[in-house]
Amino acid sequence: MASVKNLKKDINYTLGDIIDICGVYTQLNADADRAKADEIVDEVIVVFDELIAKVNAKNVDNKKAHFTAISKELEEKANGLITKINAL
């Protein structure tokens, strides 16, 4: 079950880094609209909760396929969030 542990770490580190990027953005751009960065942080938290709930799901038939799908979903959502940050 080391893959579950590593997947949880990947989720935590990836989404945590996105939150850090939003914090750095707001510090470097004092005149920028902080509400937009805060909205992205709120969205990151929702994504984190969704992905962790999927990882902790017990009624899964094919665990390997399930975890692979979660990993792909993490990548897609993280890329989408980074795109939103770049648009700020």
Buried (B, 14 or more C-beta within 10 A) or exposed (E): EEEEEEBBEBBEEBBEEBBEBBEEBBEEEEEEEEEBBEEBBEBBEEBBEBBBEBBEEEEEEEEEEBBEEBBEBBEEBBEEBBEBBEEE
